[in-house]
Amino acid sequence: GEDVKPFTPEKTKEIVMSLQQPAVFCNMVGDWPALHWNVKYLSAVLEGKTIQFRLGLKTVDLVPQFETSCSYVEATLEEFLAWSCGQPSCLSGPFSCYDYSKYWAYADYKYIARIFEDKPEIFQDVRWSDFGFPGRSGKESTLWIGSEGANTPCHLDSYGCNLVLQVQGRKRWHLFPPGDTSFLYPTRIPYEESSIFSKVNIANPDLKRFPEFRNSTAHVVTLSPGQVLLVPRHWWHYVESIDPVTVSINSWIELDADHEARVEEAITRMLVCAIKSAEDPSDGDLWLNPTEVEATSHETNLQYLNKAVSAYLKCQETSVSGQACSSSTGAKQRTNASCERKRREVGCGPESCTLLTQECDFLTPKEKEPQKIPFGPHLIQVLPQSHQTSVMGAVESGGGDLRHENEEEHFGKLHCKRKRLLMSNDCETAAHQMDSDCSPCTSQTALSTNDLLDCLVNPRVISLVAQLLLERMRV
């Protein structure tokens, strides 16, 4: 009985693909070898290999601590452990000039396939097949290792939904529904494909500058080891480590809606790169997030946009072809049933998608209603903060682009690896120091390029532009 999971893979997948609110799965991963992936174990497996850590200040400011304002070091997990445990500075190497009481460190967004490329057998320690995604393992997952206070600025991921496993320590998640987007003051500066940041520091909101944030509704949950958090599509999230050492593993699940989202991201990339590259590069505006390799050329961005549009149209053509083969009698009912079924299935690739997004959007509320969700001790709702009656569990997400092995086909991020950018790797440069022009905040004296971009690449505007562009392609 103890090794019997509360949900079958088929039922779990149905929940993941249909549930539109965050929830925590319990008692689903007790037999996963990955549960033993604490920092001490990972340190032994990596055998002295260095990885990049991002360091930020524990002091809380009114402005979000974006990755562009952090320091970066290359260090081993042994050095990280020595530093987080208060060992002598000679043992903590690159961390020795960062006071643990003042700084946090985060090895975030590390692709397991790259870190352990010489030990591929370890990929099988992560078994997303239990959630209904056969073949998905650590190879399609990312690793997050942080100290107390480590956090990701509040953001939403343009692509997919997110499954996060907590392995060591606890993390507190602050989640906001898609409907709260305008209350969170979205911005694309710093620019990172698939990540829309909030100007609001969730941990210390400036309500004078961002009064609409009062209207937002936070869903707060603390994720404990062995729990898996589902972050539905386009839910905002701010995540912080609340224990001395934390380890999380996540995987982004592709969705049919990602095809249109990739068109929107391609438009955003073109506009941001074109406008920001036209500025004087000596003005110190750190507009490009360290996760982005470079400001790609206009020609490259145009190719990217055309590939994204082609993939979207191919998806639509496949849908139309499949419908043409069926009888016209009862076609609408069958199509509606197919849409509902596919909402519970994993996202498709450009050549296999059979979901006609716009058609599904016109289903009646009764037809769109998902199966009854079996909430209970094994699947816990993450309720609005005002309704929260107990602390349950949560995990982590971070930037959310869906990487694929064949990136030319799926058109995810254009680069293949995180940028090895040492923003300020010396002890005298504070992690929080940032030129005033680097902030996405609005100038109080005159409009800046960033002010224009905040309006021009607002998600609502980009969505409209994408629709107009796709309509043009259909004519």
N, C-alpha and C positions, 0 to 999 in steps of 0.2 A: 503493500500500500503506500509506503513513503516515497517510492520512486515514481508513482503515478502522478502525472501533471494534471492540474485542474482543467486545462483546456487542450483539446487536440490541436495539431498544427493547422488543420483546416478551419476550425472555429477561431483560433487565435488570429489567423490571417484575415478572416471575415471581420473581426473586431477592429483590427489595425486599419483596414482599408475603408471602413464605414464610419468609425467613431470620429466625430468632429469636435471633441473636447479632450483635454489631456487626462490621462489615467495611468495608474501604476499597477503593473503586473507583479504578483507575488507568487512564490513557490513554483516558478517556471524554469529556473536555471540551476537548481541544486546540484545537478550532476555535471555541470559544465566545468572542464578543467580550467577555464579562464578565471574562475572564482579564486584561484590561487595566485593570480597575477598581482601580488602586492609589490611594492617598489623593491624590496629586498630580493624577491625572486626574479624580477625583471632585470635587476642589476647583474645578477649572476648569469642570466641568459645572454645579456648584451656584452659581457666580458670586456668592460672598459670602453665600449663604443660611446662617443660623445653625441649629444643631441642638443638642439637649441632650446634655451629657456627664455621666456619673456619675463622681465621684472618690472613691477609697478609698486607705487607707494601705497601703504595701508591707510594713509590719511585720506579722508573723504572730502572731495571738493564738489562744488556745484556743477562742474563740467565733467562729462564722462571721461574716463581715462582710456582713450583710444589706443590702439596698438602703435600708432605713429608717435605717441608720447612716452613710450616705454623704452627701457634698456634691454639689450639682448646679450646673452653669453652662451658659449658652447661649453658644456660640462658633462661629466658622467653622472649616472644615477648614484654612484657611491658618494660623489662630492655633494650632490643634492641632499642625500640623506644626512651626511655629516653636518651640513649647514642647517637643515631643518631640525636636527636634534641638538643643536647648540654645541657641536664639537669645536675644537680649536680651529682657528682660521687656516692653519697650515694643511688641514685635511679637506677643507671645502673648496680649495682651488679658486676658480673664477668668482665664486660667491663671497670670497673673504672680504671684499670691500663693500658688501651690502649687508647692513645690519638687519638681522632676522626680525627684530622687533619693529622695524620701519618698512620693510619690503616683503612682498610676496613673490613667488616664482611659479611659472606655469609653462610646462612643456605641452602645449596644446596643439590639436589638429595634426597629430603625427600619424601618417598612414602606416598601418601595421605591415602592409606588403613591402614597404620600403625599409622600415626599421629592421625587420627580420627576413630580408630577402635571402640571406644565406641559411636561414632555418625555416623553410616553408612548412615543415611539419607542424609548427606551432600554430599555423592558421586554423587547424582543426579544433583548437581549444575553444573556439567561439562557434556556437551552433545555432545560427539564426533559422535553421531548418525547423526547430521546435516552434517557431512563430509562423510557419507556413511558407518559408522561402527556401526551398531546397537548393543546396549548392552554395548558399551564401554563408561565408565564414569570416574569419579574421582578415582574410585577404581583401574583403570589401568593407572593412571597418577602420575606424581611427581610434587612437589612444590619447588620453588626456591625463597628465600627471601634474598635480599642483600642491602648493603649500597653503596653509591657512590664509584666507583673504584673497587667494587667486580668483580672478573673475573674468568674465567676458562681458563687454558692454551690451546693453539691451539692443537686440536686433531681431529681424525675422529672416528666414531662409527662403529664397525665391523658389527653390526646387524641393519637391518631395515632402515626405513626412519623416519623422526621426524616431528611432528606437535607441534608448540609452541604458546601458547596464552599469550599475554602480558596483565596483569591485572592492575598493578600500576607502575607508573614511566616509564622510557624508557631504553632500552638496545641497544647498538650498536653491530652489528654482522659483523665480517670479515670472509667471506666464500671463500674457494678455491676449484676448481674442482678436482675430483679424478686424472685427468691427471697431476696435479701439485705435486703429492706425492713425487717424487724424489727431487723437489726443496725445500721441507719443511723438509728434513732430518728426516725421521721417526725413532722413537726409542720405545722400549718396557720397558725401565727403566725410571721412576718408572713403575712397572708392575701392570696393572689392566686389568682384562678380558674385552674384547670388546672395549678398548680404546687404540688407537695408537697415541702417543703424538709426537709433533714436537719439535726438539731441538731448534728451532728458537723462540725467543721472538718477537712475531708479533708487539708488541707495540714499540719495540726498537731493531730491528734486527742487529746482528753483521755480517755485510757483509764481513768482513775479514775472519771469520771462515766459514761462510755459503754463499759464493758468488753466488751460483745457485738460492738463494732466489730472486734475481733480476728478474729471469725469471718467477716468479709466477704471477698470475693474481687474485687480490682480488676483490670480489664482496661485497661491503659495504652497509649496510642498517641499519637504526635506527628504531627499532620497538616501536610503541606507543600503549597505552592501547586500547583494542578492536580489535587489528590486530592479525592475525595468520600467522606465518611463516612456510613454508614448507622447510625442509632441506632434500634434496634427499640423497639417499644411498651413503655413502663413500665421502661426501663433508666435507672437513676440515672446522673447525670453531673456532674462538676465540671470546669470548663474554664478554662484560663489561657493568656494570651498570653506567649510566651517570646522574642519578638523585639521590637525597638523600636517597630515599627508593624505591626499586623495588620488584615486585611480578610477577612471571611467573608460568604457568602450562604447562607441556608438556606430550606427550604420544608417545611412539615409536610404529610404525606400522610394524608388522611382514611381511617379504617378503619370497618368495620361495627360494631366494638365500641364506637365513640364514642357511639352512641345511649345505651347503658346508662351510660357514663361521664358523660354530660351530666346524667343523672338524679342520679347520685351527687354531682356538683359542685353541682347546684341544692340538694340537701339540705344539703350542707356550707355553702353560702352563707347559707341561711336560718338555720342554727344559729349560725354565727359572728357574723353581723350582729346577730341578735337578742340574743345573750348579751353581746357586747362593747359594743353600743350602750346596754345597760342600765347599764353602769359609769359612774362619774363621769368625764366627758370631760377633767377637769383633772388626772387622775392621770399624764398624760404617756406613756401606753402607746401607742407607735407601732405598733399592731397591723395597720394597713392598709398593704399594700405600695404604693409610689408608682405602680405600674402600674395600680392600681385608682382610678377616678375618685372614688368616694365609697362610703360605707356605705349601700347601697340600702335602701329601706323594706321592711317586712315584706310589704306588699301587692305591691310589685314583685317581690320574691323568690318569693312564692307563685305569681304569674303565670308567672314563669320556670320554676318547678318543673312547673307544669301543662303548659307548652309542651314541656318536655323529655320528660315522660311521654307526652304525645300523640304526639310524633314517634317515640318508641320503640314504642308500640303500633301505630302506622300501619305501621312497618317490619315488625312481626310479622304484622299482618293481610295485608300484601302477600305475605309468604312463604307463609302458609297458603293464600291464594287461588291462588297459583301452583301449589302442590302439589295442590290439589283438582282442578285441570284435567287433571292427568296420570293415567294408568292406575295402578291399585293394584298391578299386577303389577310386581315389581321396584322399587317406589317407594323403598324404603329405600336400595337400591344407588344409584339415580339421585340421591337427595337427598344421600347421602354424597359422590358424585362432584361434585355441584354445589357443596357446601360447600368441598371441596378447591380447586375451580376458582376460587371467589370469594375464597378466602384469598389468591390471587395477583392479584386485581384491585383496582383503586382503590376506596376506601370510597364508600358511596352516600349520597344525600341522603334526607331523610325520606320522600319519595314514590316512591323508586325502589329502596330496599334490598330484596334478595331473599335475604339470608342469615339463617337462623334460628339465632341464636347458641347457644341452649341445646341445640338438636339437634346442632349440630356438636361441641359439647363432649363428647357421648357417643359420638363415633366411637372405634373401637378404635385402638390405637397404630399398627397397620399401615395403617389407612385414613387416619390423620392425617399419616403420614410424607410430608414434602415431596419434591419432585424433588431429585436429587443436585445439590448446589451445586458449580459449577465453580471451586473455589478454585485459585489459581495466581498468576502475576505480575500479572494484571489485576484480581484480587479477593482481597484479603489479609485473612485472619482477624485479628481483634483478640483475642489470646489472654490468658488470665489472667496477671497480672504475673509470677508465679513461673515461668511457662512461656515468657515472652517471651524470644526469642533475639536479636532485632534491633529497632532503631527503624525504624518504617515511616512511618505518617502518620495524622493525625486532624484533626477540625474542631470546629466549635462549634454549640451549641444554645442555649438560654437559656430563658426562659419559654416554654411550648409550647402556648398555646391556639390552636385552629384558627379563624382569623377567616374570615368569608365576606362576600361583597358583600351578600347578603340575610341579615342577622343575625336578623331576626324569624323567618325560616323555619328557620334552622339552629341558633339558640340558642347561639351562642358567647358570648364575653364580652359583657356588657351595654353596655359603653361602646365608643365608636368611635375613641378615641384615647388615647394614654398620658397620664397625668396630668402636667401641667406644674407639678410641685411642687418648689419650690426649698427643699429641706429645711434647708440651712444654707449660704447662699451668701455667706459672708464669711470673711475670712482668719483670724479669731481663733477660729473654731469648728472644732475638729478633726473630721475625717470619722468618726472611730471613737467619738466621745463619744456615749453613749446611756444614758438612764436605766435603772437596773437592772430596773425593771418592764417595760421594752420587750423584754427578752430572753425567748425562749420557755423559758429555763432554769427548772428547778424551784426554788422557794423552799426554803431549808433550815430555815425556821422555821414556816411555815404554808402551807397549800394556797392557791393563787391561782386566779383565773378561768382563766388560761392552763393551769394544771395540769388543770383539769376539761376544758377544750377539747381538750387533747392526747389525752385518753382518749375523749371523746365523738365527736370527728371523726377518730379514727384510721381510716385507709383500710379496715381489716378491719371495723370497726363500721359505717361508712357503706355498705360493700358489702352487709352483712347487712340494714341498714335499707332500702336500695334494693330488694333482692329481696322483702322483706316488703311494701313499698309497691306494687310491681308485681303481686305476687300478689293483693293486695286489689283492684286495678283489674281483674283478670281475672275475679274472682268475679261 
